[in-house]
């Protein structure tokens, strides 16, 4: 991915289902890839390379693992 690319995700939560129904879309979530260096320069996390809007947390930076959890809610995630 390159900075400026948009990642589209099909979530499976209740809110994701409502978003897909109301928008008549396959996708329930989108995030902007800003790259690894952009957030590190403004004291962000090195592994956070996306900016997204969340219904609870508002606009935030996240890593790619956040979208894996969104699209695979019952799979365990592993971190290093």
C-alpha positions, 0 to 999 in steps of 0.5 A: 500500500501507498500513503493515500490508499483506502482500505475497505473492510467488511465487518460482521458486527451489528453496526457493520451489518446496519451500515452495509444495509443502509448504504447498500454496500459490501463494505462497512468500514474504510480507513486511510493508509498514511504510512508508517513514518507519518504517525511516528513523526507526530509522536504516534505509534510506529506500527499504526499506519492507518487513520480511521473513525470509530463510533466509540473512540472517534478519529484515531490511528490504528495498525492493520491488526485492527481490521483483521479483528473487525473482519474476523471477530472470532479468530484469536490475534497474536502480537509479538 
